[in-house]
Amino acid sequence: MIRLDERFSTYLNGTKTFLIDDVRQKVRGYGYRCDGSSIIGYYVITDDWRLNYDNNEQLVFKEEI
């Protein structure tokens, strides 16, 4: 399982950002995605986007907030 706190806590508390479409995005939150019975991936919420990843850490889709 991907340890989200280890991976993204520095983004929440520091100056690290995501670069999405040539725009710097601050991470606002993250969590796991499930299908009702198992974890199917995780999401990362930035200033303008919700990025949805699978368990192989591949971007599945992004949706504008």
N, C-alpha and C positions, 0 to 999 in steps of 0.2 A: 504494500500500500504506500502511496505517496504521502510523505509527511509534509503537509501544507504549511504548518507553522515554521518548520525549519527552512522551507523554501521561500516563503513570502513575508515573514515577519519583518525582515529588513526593508521591504518595500513599504510596509505600513508605517514604520517608525523612523525611516531614514530618508535619504534623498534619491534613492533608486526609483526609476520610472520605467514604464513600458513605452516603446516607440511603436505607435500604430499609425499607419498611413502618414508617416513623417511628422506626427504630432506627439509630443511627450504627454503621457497619461499617468497620473498618480493612482496607485492601487488603493481602493477604498474598502475592499473586503474580498473574501474568498470562502469557499466551502466545497463540500462534496455533492455530487449529483447521484441520485439513486432512481431506480425504476420501481420502487416499492418493495423489492426483496433483496437487492444487492447494490453495491456501489458501482456505478458505470463510468465514473470520471469525477471531474471537479470543475469549478468555475472560478473566474477571477473578475471582480467588478472594478472598473477604472472610472475616471471622471465621466466618460461618455459611452463606454461599452461594457457588455457582459460577454466575456470570452469563455466558451465551453470547450473543455478538453476531455478526451477519453482516457482510459487507464494507461495507455501507452504514451501519454503526454503529447498527443497530436491534437491540434485545433480541429474541432468538429464543426463549429459554427460560431459566429459572433453576432450579437444583436445590439443595436443602438439603444441606449437608455434615454 
